[in-house]
Amino acid sequence: MNRLLFFAVPMFRARGATAWDSLFHLSSRERNKSILNDALPSVCFELPACAVTCSRYLGKSDNTVCSYDKIFSSAVTHCVQRHCPTLQDVLQWQTQYASLCDLPARDHGLLEVGVIYALFAVATVSFVGRLLSRSRFMNGPGFWWDDCLVLVLWMMSIELVICLAIMRHNGAGRDAIGWVSKDHVEKVLLWVYASEPFYISGTYGFKLVWVLLYLRMWEANTLFRKVCWYTAGLLMMGLVGFGVGAIAAFWPQQYYTGDSAIVRTHRAGIDLIPAVFIIGALNVAGDFWVLLLPIPKLINLESITKQRRMWICTLFLLGFVVTVCSMVRCTTILPLRNTTNVTWDFGHFVTWSEVEIHLSMVSCNLPALAGLIHRLRWRHRRRIASQGEEDQLPSETARSNATKQASVTNDMCTVDDDLCEDSNGRIVRREKEVGPAD
C-alpha cells in the first residue's frame, strides 16, 4: 500500500533548496528552522500510494506549506481525502506532513478537561445552594417543579462530564496526527453523538427552569402568565423534537461514509452542519426571549426600592453570559463541515457545549442563591444583636438603631423567595409562615 515519494521530482529540473523553494514557496525563516534544506533532494518518506497522485497540488496557491492550517486544510490534503480509500490513509498523510515540517501536535485537551471539571464543581455547589435555599430548614418557600427539573439536569451534566473524559482519553482536543488512529476518531465521534441529546435537553431544560420560576412568582392568571405557558410549551417541543432528531440523525457518529475519509454532509435530505448551526441559533434566540421576558414586570416592582429593582434585573441578565458561550459555540460548528482534524475540532465543539451547560446551571441557581445569602446575613445579624442584648441592657439609642436595622433587613426582599403576584396582578411580598412559639 505504501511507496516512496521523493519531493525533488525531475519535472522541476532544479537542484537543492532552489527546487524546493520553487515548489513550496518556503520563506528563508521556515527553511532554516525545518529539515527542508539544501539536502532535500535526498529526503523522502513513506506515503500511501493514493497520495502520490496529489503531488501536483503541492505549492499551488499556497504562500507557505509548513503550518497547521495547511496540514489539515490545504489543497493537497483535501486531494488525499478524496482519493485515498480509508481514513487511516489521511491520518498517515497528515502525520508525515507534520513530521516533515517539524510541527508537533497541539494538545489543549488537558486544559479543556480541567476547565470543565472546575465548572462542574461550581455548578454542583450552586445546585446544593439552591436546595438549601428552597428547604424549609432555611425558611425557604419549599420545592417545586423547577427544582425537580434542575435535579434531572444536574444528573444529565454528570453524563456530559463522563463523555468528555472518555473523549479526552481518545485524543479529543489534540491534533489528529501522531498516535491518533482511525479507532480513536471513531470513539470520539461516538461519544460526541452520545452527548448531543443530553446537551439539547440541557439547553432547553434550563430555559424551562427560568420559565417555571416566572410561573412560581407571578401566580395570578394574567397575560404574562399565559405567555409563560406558551413559552414553556415551545421549549418542551424543542427539547423533545431536537433531542429525538439528534438521535435519529446519527450525527456525528456516522460523520464519515463507511471507512472512507469522505464526510457525510447530508442525511435524509437534510444538510447536517447547517441544521446543527440553525439549532444553535434558535438556542441563542431562546436565551434572549426567556431572559428578557420578565424584565418589564421586574422594573415595575412597587414594594422595593429602585436600587433593589435594578439589582434583581441584573441578577436575571447575568444569564446572558450563557448566551455569549452559545455564540462562541456556534463559531466551532462551521469548521466541522469537512474537517480532517476531527479530534481537535470536535474537542473544541464539545468543550464549549459543556461550558454552556454548566454555566446555565449556575445562572438559573443565582436567584435562589441570592435568597440563601440574604437569609444567612439576616440570621447572622440577629445572632449578633441577641448576643449584645445578653451582654448588656441596650440603651434607648441602640434599641432605636436595632429597630431601624431590622426594618432595613425586612425590606431587603429577594425576587426568588419573597415576591409574588396577588389576584390583581400586583407584585407583593410573600406572606411568611409563622413558626411555632418558643
Backbone hydrogen bonds, N-H to C=O, Kabsch-Sander energy under -0.5 kcal/mol:
donor,donor_aa,acceptor,acceptor_aa,energy
3,R,47,L,-1.8
5,L,45,F,-1.3
6,F,4,L,-0.5
7,F,5,L,-0.5
7,F,43,V,-0.7
9,V,7,F,-1.8
12,F,9,V,-1.5
13,R,10,P,-1.8
18,T,15,R,-0.7
19,A,15,R,-0.9
19,A,16,G,-0.6
20,W,16,G,-1.3
21,D,17,A,-2.9
22,S,18,T,-2.3
23,L,19,A,-1.2
24,F,20,W,-3.0
25,H,21,D,-2.9
31,R,27,S,-2.3
32,N,28,S,-1.9
33,K,29,R,-1.5
34,S,30,E,-1.3
35,I,100,L,-0.6
37,N,35,I,-1.4
40,L,37,N,-1.9
42,S,39,A,-1.9
43,V,40,L,-2.1
45,F,5,L,-0.8
47,L,3,R,-1.8
49,A,1,M,-2.4
51,A,48,P,-1.6
52,V,48,P,-0.6
52,V,49,A,-1.0
53,T,49,A,-0.5
54,C,51,A,-1.3
55,S,52,V,-1.7
56,R,53,T,-0.6
57,Y,54,C,-2.0
58,L,55,S,-1.3
60,K,57,Y,-1.6
62,D,59,G,-1.0
67,S,65,V,-1.4
71,I,67,S,-1.8
72,F,68,Y,-1.5
73,S,69,D,-1.9
74,S,70,K,-1.4
78,H,74,S,-2.2
79,C,75,A,-1.9
80,V,76,V,-2.3
81,Q,77,T,-2.3
82,R,78,H,-1.7
83,H,79,C,-2.4
84,C,80,V,-2.5
87,L,259,D,-1.9
90,V,86,T,-1.0
91,L,87,L,-2.2
92,Q,88,Q,-2.3
93,W,89,D,-2.2
94,Q,90,V,-2.6
95,T,91,L,-2.2
96,Q,92,Q,-2.1
97,Y,93,W,-2.3
98,A,94,Q,-2.5
99,S,95,T,-2.0
100,L,96,Q,-2.2
101,C,97,Y,-1.8
102,D,99,S,-0.9
103,L,98,A,-2.7
108,H,173,G,-2.9
109,G,173,G,-0.5
112,E,108,H,-2.5
113,V,109,G,-2.6
114,G,110,L,-2.4
115,V,111,L,-2.3
116,I,112,E,-2.1
117,Y,113,V,-2.6
118,A,114,G,-2.1
119,L,115,V,-2.5
120,F,116,I,-2.6
121,A,117,Y,-2.0
122,V,118,A,-2.2
123,A,119,L,-2.8
124,T,120,F,-2.3
125,V,121,A,-2.3
126,S,122,V,-2.4
127,F,123,A,-2.0
128,V,124,T,-2.4
129,G,125,V,-2.4
130,R,126,S,-1.9
131,L,127,F,-2.1
132,L,128,V,-2.3
133,S,129,G,-2.5
134,R,130,R,-2.0
135,S,131,L,-1.1
138,M,135,S,-0.8
139,N,136,R,-2.0
140,G,135,S,-2.6
142,G,134,R,-1.7
147,D,144,W,-0.6
148,C,144,W,-1.6
149,L,145,W,-2.3
150,V,146,D,-2.0
151,L,147,D,-1.9
152,V,148,C,-1.8
153,L,149,L,-2.4
154,W,150,V,-2.4
155,M,151,L,-1.8
156,M,152,V,-1.8
157,S,153,L,-1.9
158,I,154,W,-1.1
159,E,155,M,-1.1
160,L,156,M,-1.6
161,V,157,S,-1.9
162,I,158,I,-2.1
163,C,159,E,-2.4
164,L,160,L,-2.2
165,A,161,V,-2.1
166,I,162,I,-2.2
167,M,163,C,-2.5
168,R,164,L,-2.6
169,H,165,A,-1.7
170,N,166,I,-0.9
170,N,167,M,-0.8
171,G,168,R,-1.8
172,A,167,M,-2.3
173,G,343,T,-2.8
174,R,171,G,-1.7
175,D,106,R,-2.3
177,I,175,D,-2.1
180,V,177,I,-0.9
185,V,181,S,-2.0
186,E,182,K,-2.3
187,K,183,D,-2.1
188,V,184,H,-2.3
189,L,185,V,-2.4
190,L,186,E,-2.1
191,W,187,K,-2.2
192,V,188,V,-1.8
193,Y,189,L,-2.1
194,A,190,L,-1.9
195,S,191,W,-1.4
196,E,192,V,-1.5
199,Y,195,S,-2.2
200,I,196,E,-2.6
201,S,197,P,-2.3
202,G,198,F,-2.1
203,T,199,Y,-2.7
204,Y,200,I,-2.1
205,G,201,S,-2.0
206,F,202,G,-2.5
207,K,203,T,-1.1
208,L,204,Y,-1.8
209,V,205,G,-1.7
210,W,206,F,-1.6
211,V,207,K,-1.9
212,L,208,L,-2.4
213,L,209,V,-1.8
214,Y,210,W,-1.9
215,L,211,V,-2.2
216,R,212,L,-1.6
217,M,213,L,-1.9
218,W,214,Y,-2.9
219,E,217,M,-1.0
222,T,220,A,-2.1
226,K,222,T,-1.7
227,V,223,L,-2.4
228,C,224,F,-2.0
229,W,225,R,-2.0
230,Y,226,K,-2.4
231,T,227,V,-2.5
232,A,228,C,-2.6
233,G,229,W,-2.2
234,L,230,Y,-2.2
235,L,231,T,-2.4
236,M,232,A,-2.1
237,M,233,G,-2.0
238,G,234,L,-2.4
239,L,235,L,-2.7
240,V,236,M,-2.5
241,G,237,M,-2.9
242,F,238,G,-2.1
243,G,238,G,-0.5
243,G,239,L,-1.2
244,V,240,V,-2.6
245,G,241,G,-2.3
246,A,242,F,-2.3
247,I,243,G,-1.5
248,A,244,V,-2.5
249,A,245,G,-2.1
250,F,246,A,-0.6
250,F,247,I,-0.6
251,W,246,A,-0.6
254,Q,250,F,-2.9
255,Y,252,P,-1.5
257,T,262,I,-2.3
258,G,256,Y,-1.0
260,S,257,T,-1.4
261,A,84,C,-0.5
264,R,255,Y,-3.6
265,T,263,V,-0.9
267,R,270,I,-1.9
270,I,267,R,-1.9
272,L,265,T,-2.3
272,L,270,I,-0.8
275,A,271,D,-1.7
276,V,272,L,-2.5
277,F,273,I,-2.5
278,I,274,P,-2.6
279,I,275,A,-2.1
280,G,276,V,-1.9
281,A,277,F,-2.4
282,L,278,I,-2.7
283,N,279,I,-1.8
284,V,280,G,-1.9
285,A,281,A,-2.4
286,G,282,L,-2.4
287,D,283,N,-1.7
288,F,284,V,-1.8
289,W,285,A,-2.1
290,V,286,G,-2.7
291,L,287,D,-2.5
292,L,288,F,-1.8
293,L,289,W,-1.2
295,I,292,L,-0.8
298,L,294,P,-2.5
299,I,295,I,-2.6
300,N,296,P,-1.2
301,L,298,L,-1.5
309,R,305,T,-2.0
310,M,306,K,-2.3
311,W,307,Q,-1.8
312,I,308,R,-2.2
313,C,309,R,-2.4
314,T,310,M,-2.3
315,L,311,W,-1.9
316,F,312,I,-1.6
317,L,313,C,-2.5
318,L,314,T,-1.3
319,G,316,F,-1.7
320,F,317,L,-2.1
321,V,318,L,-1.9
322,V,319,G,-1.1
323,T,319,G,-0.8
324,V,320,F,-2.0
325,C,321,V,-1.7
326,S,322,V,-2.1
327,M,323,T,-2.1
328,V,324,V,-2.3
329,R,325,C,-2.5
330,C,326,S,-1.7
331,T,327,M,-1.1
331,T,328,V,-0.6
332,T,328,V,-0.7
332,T,329,R,-1.2
333,I,330,C,-1.2
334,L,330,C,-0.8
336,L,333,I,-1.8
337,R,334,L,-1.7
342,V,340,T,-0.6
345,D,341,N,-2.5
346,F,342,V,-2.6
347,G,343,T,-0.9
348,H,344,W,-1.8
349,F,345,D,-2.0
350,V,346,F,-2.5
351,T,347,G,-2.0
352,W,348,H,-2.3
353,S,349,F,-1.4
354,E,350,V,-2.3
355,V,351,T,-2.4
356,E,352,W,-2.0
357,I,353,S,-1.7
358,H,354,E,-2.6
359,L,355,V,-2.2
360,S,356,E,-1.8
361,M,357,I,-1.8
362,V,358,H,-1.8
363,S,359,L,-2.7
364,C,360,S,-2.2
365,N,361,M,-0.9
365,N,362,V,-0.6
366,L,362,V,-0.6
366,L,363,S,-1.0
369,L,365,N,-2.4
370,A,366,L,-2.5
371,G,367,P,-1.8
372,L,368,A,-2.1
373,I,369,L,-2.7
374,H,370,A,-2.2
375,R,371,G,-2.2
376,L,372,L,-2.3
377,R,373,I,-2.4
378,W,374,H,-2.1
379,R,375,R,-2.4
380,H,376,L,-2.3
381,R,377,R,-2.5
382,R,378,W,-2.3
383,R,379,R,-2.3
384,I,380,H,-2.2
385,A,381,R,-2.4
386,S,382,R,-2.4
387,Q,383,R,-2.1
388,G,384,I,-2.0
389,E,385,A,-1.8
390,E,386,S,-1.6
391,D,387,Q,-1.6
392,Q,388,G,-2.0
399,R,395,S,-2.4
400,S,396,E,-1.9
401,N,397,T,-2.4
402,A,398,A,-2.4
403,T,399,R,-1.9
404,K,400,S,-2.2
405,Q,401,N,-2.6
406,A,402,A,-2.4
407,S,403,T,-2.0
408,V,404,K,-2.5
409,T,405,Q,-2.7
410,N,406,A,-2.2
411,D,407,S,-1.5
412,M,408,V,-0.9
412,M,409,T,-0.6
413,C,411,D,-2.2
418,D,414,T,-2.3
419,L,414,T,-0.6
420,C,428,V,-2.2
421,E,217,M,-1.3
422,D,426,R,-2.8
425,G,422,D,-1.9
428,V,420,C,-2.9
430,R,418,D,-3.3
